Amino acid sequence: WARAYVRKYERELGLSAGELTTGTFSVSEPHPGLKLIAFIREFQGLPVKGAFLHIFLAEQDDKSYRLSEIINNSYGPIKINRADASLADDQALAATGLENVSITNKMQLIQPTLAADGRYEFVHATEFKIKSDATDELFTVTLANADATIHEAYSNHVFAKQQVQAETFQRSYILKDQSARPLQFATVSVG
């Protein structure tokens, strides 16, 4: 049903049903009475970093489901001028400037980049997982295949301390302070 719906509204959604993953999608029930069908977007057989389509269906009294919400983070139409070959491991390590590290994994993908005029531009890229030989630090680095420019880089270590106060209300939390940085490695303590 979900693929047929996307086929019907391809123009409005800005992607074709053929660009949704064929084998890798999930159906879950995040809350009772609500089904989520989650697709990852692909282009030319490669995943598009951060691109997804979520279709929410709400259960009705008669146990049927109706469309409740669509979250479309597919970036719209994708155009890439050329397909560039993947970077060799030694090229990637040279581009990062990291020393005493080894590549543990790499994945080909399409990398979106926000242009100055507000449009997205797309390049073939490779995401590398790079581990420090001396510590347990793991770097994730995404490099453009054409010229080895770094499009994204982050570590599993955070070398900054930030305290954020929050209070809970029912099953949600309300931040008392505004945080301009992501809290992906946050440790929550009560009290």
Solvent accessible surface area in square Angstrom, and as a share of the most:
residue,aa,sasa,rsa
1,W,168,0.59
2,A,8,0.06
3,R,60,0.22
4,A,54,0.42
5,Y,46,0.18
6,V,0,0.00
7,R,138,0.51
8,K,149,0.63
9,Y,72,0.27
10,E,60,0.27
11,R,219,0.80
12,E,121,0.54
13,L,22,0.11
14,G,19,0.18
15,L,9,0.05
16,S,41,0.26
17,A,6,0.05
18,G,70,0.68
19,E,36,0.16
20,L,1,0.01
21,T,7,0.04
22,T,110,0.64
23,G,69,0.67
24,T,94,0.55
25,F,92,0.38
26,S,58,0.37
27,V,85,0.49
28,S,52,0.33
29,E,94,0.42
30,P,62,0.39
31,H,102,0.46
32,P,130,0.82
33,G,23,0.22
34,L,39,0.19
35,K,61,0.26
36,L,27,0.13
37,I,21,0.11
38,A,16,0.12
39,F,3,0.01
40,I,76,0.39
41,R,3,0.01
42,E,52,0.23
43,F,32,0.14
44,Q,113,0.50
45,G,61,0.59
46,L,41,0.20
47,P,38,0.24
48,V,2,0.01
49,K,48,0.20
50,G,46,0.44
51,A,2,0.02
52,F,54,0.23
53,L,1,0.00
54,H,45,0.20
55,I,0,0.00
56,F,28,0.12
57,L,21,0.10
58,A,20,0.16
59,E,60,0.27
60,Q,59,0.26
61,D,150,0.78
62,D,109,0.57
63,K,146,0.62
64,S,54,0.35
65,Y,82,0.31
66,R,136,0.50
67,L,58,0.29
68,S,55,0.35
69,E,89,0.40
70,I,51,0.26
71,I,69,0.35
72,N,61,0.31
73,N,55,0.28
74,S,2,0.01
75,Y,52,0.20
76,G,18,0.17
77,P,106,0.67
78,I,14,0.07
79,K,169,0.72
80,I,31,0.16
81,N,158,0.81
82,R,149,0.54
83,A,82,0.64
84,D,35,0.18
85,A,88,0.68
86,S,51,0.33
87,L,10,0.05
88,A,49,0.38
89,D,61,0.32
90,D,104,0.54
91,Q,94,0.42
92,A,0,0.00
93,L,48,0.24
94,A,82,0.63
95,A,36,0.28
96,T,26,0.15
97,G,58,0.56
98,L,54,0.27
99,E,141,0.63
100,N,114,0.59
101,V,21,0.12
102,S,51,0.33
103,I,38,0.19
104,T,83,0.48
105,N,88,0.45
106,K,89,0.38
107,M,89,0.40
108,Q,56,0.25
109,L,2,0.01
110,I,0,0.00
111,Q,16,0.07
112,P,15,0.10
113,T,54,0.32
114,L,112,0.56
115,A,20,0.15
116,A,119,0.92
117,D,96,0.50
118,G,50,0.48
119,R,139,0.51
120,Y,91,0.34
121,E,84,0.38
122,F,15,0.06
123,V,51,0.29
124,H,12,0.05
125,A,0,0.00
126,T,0,0.00
127,E,20,0.09
128,F,0,0.00
129,K,55,0.23
130,I,0,0.00
131,K,79,0.34
132,S,16,0.10
133,D,94,0.49
134,A,91,0.71
135,T,71,0.41
136,D,97,0.50
137,E,23,0.10
138,L,60,0.30
139,F,39,0.16
140,T,6,0.03
141,V,6,0.03
142,T,0,0.00
143,L,0,0.00
144,A,3,0.03
145,N,9,0.05
146,A,50,0.38
147,D,94,0.49
148,A,25,0.19
149,T,66,0.39
150,I,85,0.43
151,H,62,0.28
152,E,56,0.25
153,A,63,0.49
154,Y,96,0.37
155,S,21,0.14
156,N,62,0.32
157,H,56,0.25
158,V,84,0.48
159,F,167,0.69
160,A,55,0.43
161,K,198,0.84
162,Q,75,0.34
163,Q,148,0.66
164,V,40,0.23
165,Q,101,0.45
166,A,52,0.40
167,E,88,0.39
168,T,114,0.66
169,F,128,0.53
170,Q,158,0.70
171,R,226,0.83
172,S,67,0.43
173,Y,149,0.57
174,I,90,0.46
175,L,74,0.37
176,K,118,0.50
177,D,67,0.35
178,Q,179,0.80
179,S,27,0.18
180,A,105,0.82
181,R,120,0.44
182,P,110,0.69
183,L,76,0.38
184,Q,111,0.49
185,F,96,0.40
186,A,61,0.47
187,T,130,0.75
188,V,132,0.76
189,S,98,0.63
190,V,151,0.87
191,G,122,1.18
